[in-house]
């Protein structure tokens, strides 16, 4: 019934529809960064990826927006309702790829699909399988999907796989029967609930996209209640905001007040995501929390005294988190081309009583690095060993792509920022072209097997993992165009 209030509030279209609409995509609260990382993975032969979020958090919208931004050489199979049996899942994928004849046996169907994937690969085309609501799949169907990841040439995988689902997907993948699939998952993304500031920006963003040109349409008290009742979940925010606008319209009001949100909350059923604990369990949780409150408070006071007398051990990590937050907080949907998003060079840790490092943009040859070597010579050595590795056609295996910087001028600062946490002799970097845009890709390590690369990815220090590194193959990197 949102159409009733559109004219009243001078809106061009409904701002809070619950059906996914890519025009309303909000890139804040890590969503823009996750979208960029998904696009990067989709454009390279990386393996199986999972994206997990609570119900109504925007998984489907994220998946559809990613698909809409893929280049033309990637064919997408999108399964929105994957409750297929083992025999049906291969047939569903084959139909999406245009294979009309369906052999009687699953083995023949799989062989036909394999031939179609080889044909597309020979034409320079890639196939991406995107499964939404993957948590609802039977284990045997998921295992059949895992077998698709085995389809490959001597150097290339024939299909990339992305699984989008609710947190139950993690539980499903923990099943011993799916341990082989679980080991193939090279990256896991999680969409967090929208915190208060981001949720406020989300509401304003959707109103602006819908045509609102005035000031704050929701009063501070109304927005606070709305966000508390929604627990930061996008779909719940949409439902409550829509009904709140309708309640304000019914009164002839020009602004949404707290009482309108209360009316909206009263019209909706209780949110099952907020009431999943039985009464006894909830009471037990409250009692345990009360019992722990005093000792935890004392520990916090002690820790506070220690913290005030000690320098922050991960200054670079905190600064880098702020950089990434700045990069994904903009509500614009005009995101950068597929790459691992790093807006600026990550600063190095700052010890107590010392001056902060020189910004990367101002570093010149005479400036000395922590190692005592001139920056220009150190970075030159790094780039040279990368060129030698890329020039050797016999070098195979895997690496971890840590970041994509906007220019070579940012490389010294970024390298200085990660050197305290990694072996600097294993850092590689070179200029590359992603969708017509020149960037500087930064890699870490050489690993003979994918399993070793996965193990290294899991063991990365948190400051280095902040930019969501991904596993890459050196063979795939060589195929990327030079700037």
C-alpha positions as CSV (number, residue, x, y, z in Angstrom):
1,X,0.0,0.0,0.0
2,X,3.0,2.3,-0.2
3,X,1.6,3.9,-3.4
4,X,-0.9,5.7,-1.2
5,X,1.8,8.0,0.4
6,X,4.0,8.6,-2.6
7,X,2.3,11.9,-3.7
8,X,1.9,13.0,-0.1
9,X,5.7,12.9,0.4
10,X,6.7,13.9,-3.1
11,X,8.3,10.5,-3.9
12,X,8.7,9.1,-7.4
13,X,8.6,5.4,-6.4
14,X,8.3,3.2,-3.4
15,X,11.4,3.6,-1.3
16,X,11.0,0.5,1.0
17,X,9.8,-2.3,-1.2
18,X,11.1,-5.7,0.1
19,X,11.6,-7.2,-3.3
20,X,15.3,-6.9,-4.4
21,X,15.9,-3.8,-6.6
22,X,19.5,-3.2,-7.6
23,X,18.8,0.6,-8.0
24,X,18.5,0.8,-4.2
25,X,21.8,-1.0,-3.5
26,X,23.5,0.5,-0.4
27,X,27.3,0.1,-0.4
28,X,27.8,0.9,3.3
29,X,28.5,-1.5,6.1
30,X,31.1,-3.5,4.0
31,X,28.6,-4.3,1.3
32,X,30.4,-2.2,-1.4
33,X,33.7,-3.9,-0.5
34,X,32.1,-7.4,-0.5
35,X,30.5,-6.7,-3.9
36,X,33.9,-5.6,-5.3
37,X,35.6,-8.7,-3.9
38,X,32.8,-11.0,-5.3
39,X,33.2,-9.4,-8.8
40,X,37.0,-9.9,-8.6
41,X,36.6,-13.6,-7.7
42,X,33.9,-14.1,-10.4
43,X,36.3,-12.7,-13.0
44,X,39.0,-15.1,-12.1
45,X,39.2,-18.9,-11.8
46,X,39.2,-19.0,-8.0
47,X,37.0,-22.0,-6.9
48,X,34.1,-22.1,-4.5
49,X,33.0,-19.0,-2.5
50,X,30.3,-18.6,0.2
51,X,28.4,-15.5,1.2
52,X,26.5,-15.8,4.5
53,X,24.0,-13.4,6.1
54,X,21.0,-13.5,8.4
55,X,17.5,-13.7,6.7
56,X,16.6,-10.3,5.2
57,X,20.1,-8.9,5.2
58,X,20.4,-8.3,1.4
59,X,22.1,-11.5,0.1
60,X,19.8,-11.8,-2.9
61,X,20.2,-8.2,-3.8
62,X,24.0,-8.5,-3.6
63,X,24.0,-11.6,-5.8
64,X,21.8,-10.0,-8.5
65,X,23.8,-6.8,-8.5
66,X,27.0,-8.7,-8.9
67,X,25.5,-10.7,-11.8
68,X,24.4,-7.5,-13.5
69,X,27.9,-6.1,-13.4
70,X,29.7,-9.2,-14.8
71,X,31.5,-8.8,-18.2
72,X,29.9,-10.3,-21.3
73,X,32.3,-13.2,-21.4
74,X,30.9,-14.7,-18.2
75,X,27.7,-16.9,-18.5
76,X,25.8,-17.0,-15.3
77,X,23.6,-19.9,-14.0
78,X,21.5,-18.5,-11.2
79,X,19.5,-20.9,-9.1
80,X,17.1,-19.0,-6.8
81,X,15.3,-22.0,-5.4
82,X,17.9,-24.8,-5.2
83,X,15.8,-27.5,-3.5
84,X,16.8,-30.0,-6.2
85,X,17.6,-33.6,-5.7
86,X,21.0,-35.0,-6.8
87,X,19.6,-36.0,-10.2
88,X,17.7,-32.7,-10.7
89,X,20.5,-30.2,-9.9
90,X,22.6,-31.1,-13.0
91,X,19.5,-31.0,-15.2
92,X,18.6,-27.5,-13.8
93,X,22.1,-26.2,-14.6
94,X,22.1,-27.7,-18.0
95,X,18.8,-26.1,-18.8
96,X,20.1,-22.7,-17.8
97,X,23.0,-23.1,-20.2
98,X,20.6,-23.9,-23.1
99,X,20.9,-27.7,-23.2
100,X,17.4,-28.8,-24.1
101,X,18.0,-32.5,-24.5
102,X,18.1,-34.3,-21.1
103,X,19.7,-37.7,-21.0
104,X,18.1,-40.4,-18.9
105,X,21.0,-41.0,-16.5
106,X,22.8,-38.4,-14.3
107,X,26.2,-39.6,-15.6
108,X,25.2,-38.9,-19.2
109,X,23.7,-35.6,-18.2
110,X,27.0,-34.7,-16.4
111,X,29.0,-35.7,-19.5
112,X,26.8,-33.5,-21.7
113,X,27.3,-30.6,-19.4
114,X,31.1,-31.2,-19.3
115,X,31.2,-31.0,-23.1
116,X,29.2,-27.8,-23.1
117,X,31.6,-26.2,-20.6
118,X,34.5,-27.3,-22.7
119,X,32.9,-25.7,-25.8
120,X,32.4,-22.4,-24.0
121,X,35.9,-22.5,-22.7
122,X,37.2,-23.0,-26.2
123,X,35.3,-19.8,-27.2
124,X,36.9,-17.8,-24.4
125,X,33.7,-17.9,-22.3
126,X,33.5,-18.6,-18.5
127,X,30.6,-20.0,-16.5
128,X,29.7,-18.9,-13.0
129,X,27.2,-20.9,-11.0
130,X,25.4,-18.8,-8.3
131,X,23.1,-20.6,-5.9
132,X,20.9,-18.5,-3.7
133,X,19.4,-19.9,-0.4
134,X,22.1,-22.6,-0.6
135,X,21.4,-23.5,3.1
136,X,18.2,-25.2,1.9
137,X,20.0,-27.7,-0.4
138,X,20.1,-31.4,0.4
139,X,23.7,-32.5,1.3
140,X,23.8,-34.9,-1.7
141,X,22.9,-32.1,-4.1
142,X,25.6,-29.9,-2.7
143,X,28.1,-32.8,-3.1
144,X,27.0,-33.0,-6.8
145,X,27.8,-29.3,-7.1
146,X,31.2,-29.9,-5.6
147,X,31.9,-32.5,-8.3
148,X,31.4,-29.7,-10.9
149,X,34.4,-27.9,-9.4
150,X,36.4,-30.9,-10.6
151,X,35.6,-30.2,-14.2
152,X,38.7,-28.5,-15.6
153,X,41.3,-28.5,-18.3
154,X,45.0,-28.9,-17.5
155,X,45.2,-25.3,-16.5
156,X,41.7,-23.9,-16.0
157,X,38.6,-24.6,-14.0
158,X,35.5,-24.8,-16.2
159,X,33.0,-23.4,-13.7
160,X,33.2,-21.0,-10.7
161,X,30.7,-21.6,-7.9
162,X,29.2,-19.1,-5.4
163,X,26.9,-20.2,-2.6
164,X,24.7,-17.6,-0.9
165,X,22.8,-18.6,2.2
166,X,21.8,-18.0,5.8
167,X,24.0,-19.0,8.7
168,X,22.6,-22.5,8.5
169,X,24.9,-22.9,5.5
170,X,27.9,-23.0,7.8
171,X,26.2,-25.7,9.8
172,X,25.4,-27.6,6.6
173,X,29.0,-27.4,5.4
174,X,30.3,-28.7,8.8
175,X,28.6,-32.0,8.0
176,X,31.3,-34.7,7.6
177,X,29.7,-35.8,4.3
178,X,30.6,-32.4,2.9
179,X,34.1,-32.1,4.1
180,X,35.5,-32.3,0.5
181,X,33.3,-29.3,-0.5
182,X,34.2,-27.4,2.7
183,X,37.9,-27.8,1.8
184,X,37.2,-26.3,-1.6
185,X,35.8,-23.1,-0.2
186,X,38.6,-20.5,-0.7
187,X,36.8,-17.5,0.7
188,X,33.8,-16.8,3.0
189,X,32.1,-13.4,3.1
190,X,29.6,-12.4,5.8
191,X,27.1,-9.5,5.6
192,X,26.8,-8.0,9.1
193,X,23.7,-6.3,10.4
194,X,23.6,-2.5,9.7
195,X,24.9,-0.6,12.8
196,X,23.0,2.5,13.9
197,X,24.9,5.1,11.8
198,X,25.0,2.9,8.7
199,X,21.3,2.0,9.1
200,X,20.4,5.7,9.3
201,X,22.3,6.3,6.1
202,X,20.6,3.3,4.6
203,X,17.1,4.8,5.2
204,X,18.2,8.2,3.9
205,X,19.8,6.6,0.8
206,X,16.6,4.7,-0.1
207,X,14.5,7.8,0.3
208,X,16.9,9.8,-1.9
209,X,16.8,7.2,-4.6
210,X,13.0,7.2,-4.4
211,X,13.0,11.0,-5.1
212,X,12.9,12.6,-1.6
213,X,14.6,16.0,-1.7
214,X,13.8,17.4,1.7
215,X,15.5,17.2,5.1
216,X,15.2,14.4,7.6
217,X,11.9,12.6,7.0
218,X,12.2,10.5,10.1
219,X,12.7,12.3,13.4
220,X,15.7,11.1,15.5
221,X,13.4,9.4,18.0
222,X,11.5,7.6,15.2
223,X,14.7,6.4,13.5
224,X,16.1,5.2,16.8
225,X,13.0,3.1,17.5
226,X,12.9,1.9,13.9
227,X,16.6,0.6,14.0
228,X,16.1,-0.9,17.5
229,X,13.1,-2.9,16.3
230,X,14.7,-4.0,13.1
231,X,18.0,-5.2,14.7
232,X,19.8,-3.7,11.7
233,X,18.3,-6.1,9.1
234,X,17.5,-4.5,5.8
235,X,14.2,-6.3,5.1
236,X,12.9,-5.5,8.5
237,X,13.9,-1.9,8.2
238,X,12.0,-1.7,4.9
239,X,8.9,-3.3,6.3
240,X,8.8,-1.0,9.4
241,X,9.7,2.2,7.4
242,X,7.0,1.5,4.8
243,X,4.3,1.1,7.5
244,X,5.6,4.1,9.4
245,X,5.3,6.3,6.3
246,X,1.8,4.9,5.8
247,X,0.9,5.8,9.4
248,X,2.2,9.3,9.1
249,X,0.2,9.7,5.8
250,X,-3.0,8.5,7.5
251,X,-2.6,11.4,10.1
252,X,-1.7,13.9,7.4
253,X,1.7,14.4,8.9
254,X,4.7,15.7,6.9
255,X,7.3,13.8,9.1
256,X,7.5,10.4,10.6
257,X,7.3,10.5,14.4
258,X,8.1,7.9,17.0
259,X,4.4,7.1,17.5
260,X,4.1,6.2,13.8
261,X,7.0,3.7,14.2
262,X,5.2,2.3,17.3
263,X,2.1,1.8,15.2
264,X,4.2,0.0,12.5
265,X,5.8,-2.3,15.1
266,X,2.4,-3.2,16.5
267,X,1.1,-4.2,13.0
268,X,4.0,-6.6,12.3
269,X,4.4,-10.0,13.9
270,X,7.3,-10.5,16.3
271,X,10.6,-10.9,14.5
272,X,11.5,-14.6,14.8
273,X,15.2,-13.7,14.5
274,X,15.0,-11.8,17.8
275,X,13.1,-14.5,19.7
276,X,14.9,-17.7,18.8
277,X,15.8,-18.6,22.4
278,X,13.2,-20.6,24.5
279,X,12.2,-18.8,27.7
280,X,14.3,-21.1,29.9
281,X,17.3,-20.5,27.7
282,X,16.8,-16.8,27.7
283,X,16.5,-16.8,31.5
284,X,19.6,-18.9,31.8
285,X,21.5,-16.5,29.5
286,X,20.4,-13.5,31.6
287,X,21.5,-15.2,34.9
288,X,24.9,-16.1,33.5
289,X,25.3,-12.6,32.2
290,X,24.5,-11.1,35.6
291,X,26.9,-13.5,37.3
292,X,29.7,-12.5,34.9
293,X,29.0,-8.8,35.0
294,X,31.0,-8.0,38.2
295,X,34.3,-9.9,37.4
296,X,34.2,-8.7,33.8
297,X,33.8,-5.1,35.0
298,X,36.8,-5.5,37.3
299,X,38.8,-7.0,34.4
300,X,37.7,-4.1,32.2
301,X,39.0,-1.6,34.7
302,X,42.3,-3.4,35.0
303,X,42.6,-3.6,31.2
304,X,41.8,0.1,30.8
305,X,44.6,1.0,33.2
306,X,47.0,-1.2,31.1
307,X,45.8,0.2,27.9
308,X,46.3,3.8,28.9
309,X,49.9,3.0,29.8
310,X,50.7,1.0,26.7
311,X,50.8,2.0,23.0
312,X,48.2,0.3,20.7
313,X,49.9,-2.8,19.2
314,X,48.0,-2.8,16.0
315,X,47.8,0.8,15.0
316,X,48.2,-0.1,11.3
317,X,45.3,-2.5,11.6
318,X,43.0,0.1,13.1
319,X,44.0,2.7,10.5
320,X,43.4,0.2,7.7
321,X,40.0,-0.7,9.0
322,X,39.1,3.0,8.9
323,X,40.4,3.3,5.3
324,X,38.2,0.3,4.2
325,X,35.2,1.7,6.1
326,X,35.7,5.0,4.2
327,X,35.9,3.1,1.0
328,X,32.6,1.3,1.3
329,X,30.5,3.8,3.2
330,X,29.5,5.9,0.3
331,X,25.9,5.3,-0.7
332,X,26.6,5.6,-4.4
333,X,26.2,2.4,-6.5
334,X,28.9,3.5,-9.0
335,X,31.5,1.2,-7.7
336,X,35.0,0.5,-9.1
337,X,35.7,-2.4,-11.5
338,X,36.3,-5.9,-10.1
339,X,39.3,-5.9,-7.8
340,X,40.1,-6.2,-4.1
341,X,39.2,-2.8,-2.8
342,X,41.9,-0.8,-1.1
343,X,41.3,2.9,-1.2
344,X,44.7,4.1,-0.1
345,X,48.0,2.7,1.1
346,X,47.9,1.2,4.5
347,X,50.0,3.1,7.0
348,X,52.8,1.5,9.0
349,X,52.4,1.0,12.8
350,X,53.4,4.0,14.8
351,X,55.4,3.3,17.9
352,X,54.8,5.5,21.0
353,X,56.9,8.6,21.1
354,X,57.8,8.5,17.4
355,X,56.7,10.6,14.4
356,X,54.2,9.0,12.1
357,X,55.5,7.6,8.8
358,X,55.7,9.8,5.7
359,X,52.6,9.4,3.5
360,X,53.1,7.0,0.6
361,X,52.4,9.8,-1.9
362,X,55.3,11.9,-0.6
363,X,57.9,9.1,-0.3
364,X,60.9,9.7,-2.6
365,X,64.2,7.8,-3.2
366,X,66.2,9.4,-0.4
367,X,63.7,8.4,2.3
368,X,64.9,5.4,4.3
369,X,62.6,2.5,5.1
370,X,62.6,0.7,8.4
371,X,65.0,-1.8,6.9
372,X,67.5,1.0,6.2
373,X,67.2,0.5,2.4
374,X,66.1,3.4,0.2
375,X,62.4,3.1,-0.7
376,X,62.9,3.4,-4.4
377,X,65.5,0.6,-4.4
378,X,63.5,-1.6,-2.1
379,X,60.3,-1.3,-4.2
380,X,62.4,-1.6,-7.4
381,X,63.7,-5.0,-6.1
382,X,60.2,-6.1,-5.3
383,X,58.9,-5.2,-8.8
384,X,61.9,-6.8,-10.5
385,X,61.4,-10.1,-8.8
386,X,57.8,-10.0,-9.7
387,X,58.7,-9.4,-13.4
388,X,61.2,-12.3,-13.3
389,X,58.5,-14.6,-11.8
390,X,55.9,-13.5,-14.4
391,X,58.4,-14.0,-17.2
392,X,59.0,-17.6,-16.3
393,X,56.3,-19.7,-18.0
394,X,57.3,-22.7,-16.0
395,X,56.4,-21.2,-12.6
396,X,53.1,-22.5,-11.5
397,X,51.1,-22.7,-8.3
398,X,49.1,-20.2,-6.2
399,X,49.5,-16.9,-4.4
400,X,47.4,-14.6,-2.2
401,X,46.3,-11.3,-3.7
402,X,46.3,-8.8,-0.8
403,X,45.3,-5.6,-2.5
404,X,44.9,-3.6,-5.7
405,X,46.3,-0.1,-5.3
406,X,45.3,2.9,-7.5
407,X,48.9,3.8,-8.4
408,X,52.5,2.8,-7.9
409,X,53.0,5.8,-5.7
410,X,50.9,4.1,-3.0
411,X,53.0,0.9,-3.1
412,X,55.8,2.0,-0.7
413,X,53.3,3.0,2.0
414,X,51.3,-0.2,1.7
415,X,54.4,-2.4,1.8
416,X,55.7,-0.6,4.9
417,X,52.3,-1.2,6.5
418,X,52.3,-5.0,6.1
419,X,56.1,-5.7,6.5
420,X,55.8,-6.0,10.3
421,X,53.4,-8.9,9.8
422,X,54.8,-10.8,6.8
423,X,58.1,-11.8,5.2
424,X,58.9,-8.9,2.9
425,X,60.9,-11.2,0.6
426,X,57.6,-12.9,-0.4
427,X,55.8,-9.8,-1.4
428,X,55.2,-9.3,-5.2
429,X,53.6,-6.4,-7.1
430,X,53.1,-5.2,-10.7
431,X,50.8,-3.0,-12.7
432,X,47.7,-4.7,-14.2
433,X,44.6,-3.7,-16.1
434,X,41.1,-4.5,-14.7
435,X,38.2,-3.5,-16.9
436,X,40.2,-0.8,-18.6
437,X,41.6,0.7,-15.4
438,X,45.3,0.5,-14.4
439,X,46.0,-0.7,-10.9
440,X,48.9,-2.1,-8.9
441,X,48.2,-5.7,-7.7
442,X,50.0,-6.8,-4.6
443,X,50.6,-10.5,-3.9
444,X,52.1,-12.6,-1.1
445,X,53.9,-15.9,-1.3
446,X,54.2,-18.8,-3.7
447,X,52.3,-22.0,-2.9
448,X,52.6,-25.3,-4.9
449,X,49.1,-26.4,-4.0
450,X,45.7,-24.8,-3.5
451,X,45.5,-26.4,0.0
452,X,48.8,-24.8,1.1
453,X,47.4,-21.4,-0.2
454,X,44.2,-21.9,1.8
455,X,46.2,-22.7,4.9
456,X,48.3,-19.6,4.4
457,X,45.2,-17.5,3.9
458,X,43.7,-18.7,7.2
459,X,46.9,-18.0,9.1
460,X,47.3,-14.4,7.8
461,X,47.5,-11.8,10.6
462,X,44.3,-9.8,11.0
463,X,45.8,-6.5,9.8
464,X,46.7,-8.2,6.5
465,X,43.4,-9.9,6.2
466,X,41.4,-6.7,6.6
467,X,41.2,-6.1,2.8
468,X,39.8,-9.6,2.2
469,X,42.7,-11.2,0.3
470,X,41.9,-14.0,-2.2
471,X,43.7,-17.0,-3.6
472,X,45.0,-16.6,-7.2
473,X,46.9,-18.8,-9.6
474,X,50.0,-17.5,-11.3
475,X,48.8,-18.9,-14.6
476,X,45.6,-16.9,-14.3
477,X,47.5,-13.7,-13.3
478,X,49.7,-14.0,-16.5
479,X,46.6,-13.9,-18.6
480,X,45.6,-10.5,-17.4
481,X,46.3,-7.6,-19.7
482,X,49.1,-5.1,-19.0
483,X,48.1,-1.5,-18.6
